């Protein structure tokens, strides 16, 4: 099958956790970048990685679960932008 413009749902090998290695990296690198500890339990991260081979682009979709139901999208964007 041609790779161009097809979705590749498994990127790299599967880890013992059931995540692909790319998903494992996303989870641990997010914690390392945001908290300085790739094994931190202070934030919960899960990842689903799907490779989309296109000529030019890189994208990411992020979903937040928050405790404050009155928070708006602008509130979340402000917190993310102000995060050290």
C-alpha positions in Angstrom: 0.0 0.0 0.0 1.3 3.5 -0.7 2.3 5.4 2.4 1.6 8.9 1.2 -1.6 10.3 2.6 -2.5 7.1 4.5 -2.7 7.0 8.3 -0.2 4.8 10.1 -1.8 3.9 13.5 1.2 2.2 15.1 4.4 4.2 15.1 7.4 2.1 16.3 7.3 -1.0 18.5 4.8 -1.6 21.2 5.9 -1.2 24.8 4.9 -3.5 27.6 2.3 -0.9 28.7 0.5 -1.3 25.3 1.6 2.1 24.1 3.7 2.4 21.0 7.2 3.7 21.7 6.3 7.1 20.1 3.3 7.4 22.5 5.6 6.4 25.4 8.0 9.3 24.4 5.1 11.8 24.2 3.9 10.9 27.7 7.3 11.0 29.3 8.7 14.0 27.3 5.6 16.1 28.2 6.3 15.4 31.9 10.0 16.1 31.6 9.4 19.4 29.8 6.6 20.6 32.0 7.7 19.3 35.4 11.4 18.3 35.0 10.6 14.7 35.9 9.6 12.3 33.2 8.1 9.9 35.7 6.2 12.5 37.7 2.6 11.6 38.8 1.7 15.3 39.2 0.0 15.4 35.8 -1.7 12.6 34.0 -0.8 12.3 30.3 -2.0 9.8 27.8 -1.1 9.7 24.1 -2.3 8.3 20.8 0.1 8.8 18.0 -0.9 8.3 14.3 1.6 9.2 11.6 0.1 11.1 8.6 2.7 11.2 5.9 2.2 14.5 4.1 4.7 16.7 2.3 4.8 19.5 4.9 3.3 19.7 8.4 3.4 18.7 12.0 0.3 18.8 14.1 -0.8 18.0 17.6 -4.2 17.9 19.2 -4.4 18.4 23.0 -7.3 17.6 25.2 -7.5 19.0 28.8 -9.6 17.6 31.6 -10.1 20.3 34.2 -11.6 20.5 37.7 -13.0 24.0 37.4 -16.1 23.7 35.2 -16.4 27.5 34.8 -13.0 27.7 33.1 -13.1 28.9 29.5 -10.9 28.0 26.6 -9.2 31.4 27.0 -8.5 30.6 30.7 -6.8 27.3 29.6 -4.8 29.1 26.8 -3.7 31.7 29.3 -2.5 29.1 31.8 -0.6 27.2 29.1 1.0 30.4 27.7 2.1 31.5 31.2 3.4 28.1 32.3 7.2 28.4 33.1 
